[in-house]
Amino acid sequence: MSAGEGEILLTVMLKHQKDKNLGEINAKLDAAGFWKKFPPDGIEVVSWYVMMGIGQVVTLKVPGHRLREVNLAIEQSAWGAFDTEFYPTYDFRAVWEGIRARQG
């Protein structure tokens, strides 16, 4: 799914803090209101995967002017449970399919 005009795809890595077990991580998320705050209302979740041994990988479709809201939601509700990384991304699938078609 590609982003529209003025939108970006943002991949967020939520890396489990290895000094905490799942119960401790979930308790921190619940106490901080993570499930209500992230993602902010109106931000589309494109995909949300668990990467075993690492954590969770979330790709969001974000209007550029709302990027700060996503960052604040993470700062307010995910820190202490996850180490976070952010990657602006784009959908390469159509390009890949075109290359494959030309290559035969």
C-alpha positions as CSV (number, residue, x, y, z in Angstrom):
1,M,0.0,0.0,0.0
2,S,1.6,3.3,-1.0
3,A,1.2,6.6,0.6
4,G,-0.8,9.4,-1.0
5,E,0.1,13.0,-1.6
6,G,1.5,14.5,1.6
7,E,1.6,11.1,3.4
8,I,4.6,9.0,4.3
9,L,4.9,5.4,5.2
10,L,6.7,5.1,8.6
11,T,8.0,1.9,9.9
12,V,8.4,1.8,13.7
13,M,10.5,-0.9,15.3
14,L,9.3,-1.6,18.8
15,K,12.2,-3.7,20.2
16,H,11.6,-5.6,23.4
17,Q,13.8,-4.5,26.2
18,K,15.6,-7.7,27.0
19,D,15.8,-7.1,30.8
20,K,12.0,-7.4,31.0
21,N,9.8,-10.4,30.5
22,L,6.5,-10.3,28.6
23,G,4.4,-9.7,31.7
24,E,6.6,-6.7,32.7
25,I,6.5,-5.3,29.2
26,N,2.7,-5.6,29.0
27,A,2.3,-4.0,32.5
28,K,4.3,-1.0,31.4
29,L,2.3,-0.7,28.2
30,D,-1.0,-0.9,30.1
31,A,0.1,1.6,32.7
32,A,1.2,4.1,30.1
33,G,-2.0,3.7,28.0
34,F,-0.1,2.4,25.0
35,W,-3.0,0.6,23.3
36,K,-5.1,3.8,23.5
37,K,-2.4,6.3,22.4
38,F,-0.6,4.3,19.7
39,P,-1.2,4.9,16.9
40,P,-3.0,8.2,17.3
41,D,-6.6,8.3,16.1
42,G,-6.8,8.7,12.3
43,I,-3.3,7.2,11.6
44,E,-3.7,4.1,9.4
45,V,-1.9,0.9,10.4
46,V,-0.7,-0.7,7.1
47,S,0.9,-3.7,8.9
48,W,1.8,-4.8,12.4
49,Y,4.0,-7.9,12.8
50,V,5.7,-9.6,15.7
51,M,9.4,-10.3,14.8
52,M,10.3,-13.2,17.1
53,G,13.3,-12.4,19.3
54,I,13.2,-8.7,18.3
55,G,9.8,-7.2,19.1
56,Q,7.2,-5.6,16.9
57,V,7.4,-3.9,13.5
58,V,4.6,-1.5,12.7
59,T,4.1,0.3,9.4
60,L,1.9,3.4,9.4
61,K,0.5,5.7,6.8
62,V,1.1,9.2,8.2
63,P,0.1,12.6,6.9
64,G,3.4,14.5,7.1
65,H,1.9,17.2,9.3
66,R,1.0,14.5,11.9
67,L,4.5,13.0,12.3
68,R,5.0,14.7,15.6
69,E,1.8,13.1,17.0
70,V,3.2,9.7,16.2
71,N,6.5,10.5,17.9
72,L,4.8,11.9,21.0
73,A,2.5,8.8,21.3
74,I,5.6,6.6,21.3
75,E,7.5,8.8,23.8
76,Q,4.5,8.9,26.1
77,S,3.5,5.3,26.0
78,A,6.1,2.9,24.6
79,W,9.3,4.1,26.3
80,G,10.2,1.8,29.2
81,A,8.8,-1.2,27.5
82,F,10.4,-0.9,24.0
83,D,13.5,0.6,22.5
84,T,12.3,2.4,19.4
85,E,13.6,3.0,15.9
86,F,11.8,4.9,13.1
87,Y,12.3,4.4,9.3
88,P,10.6,6.4,6.6
89,T,9.7,3.7,4.0
90,Y,8.2,3.4,0.6
91,D,6.5,0.5,-1.3
92,F,9.0,-1.1,-3.6
93,R,6.8,-3.9,-4.7
94,A,5.6,-2.4,-8.0
95,V,9.2,-1.6,-9.0
96,W,10.3,-5.1,-8.1
97,E,7.4,-6.6,-10.1
98,G,8.4,-4.4,-13.1
99,I,12.0,-5.6,-12.9
100,R,10.9,-9.2,-12.7
101,A,8.6,-8.8,-15.7
102,R,11.4,-7.3,-17.8
103,Q,13.8,-10.0,-16.7
104,G,11.5,-12.8,-17.8
